[in-house]
Amino acid sequence: MSAVEAAAVRSGEAQSGAAEAIHVENLHKKFGELHVLKGVSLSARD
């Protein structure tokens, strides 16, 4: 397996055939002292 194929398998692209439109890893968001997002990761396909 090539490095490109391995990356596609890790991202899920090989299974679905669709590229990721959005990919976010380890997102944190605070409003003042209120920590509302702690390490959120997500991806969305086109």
Sequence and secondary structure as in RCSB ss.txt:
>XXXX:A:sequence
MSAVEAAAVRSGEAQSGAAEAIHVENLHKKFGELHVLKGVSLSARD
>XXXX:A:secstr
  HHHHHHHHHTHHHH   EEEEEEEEEEEETTEEEEEEEEEEEE 
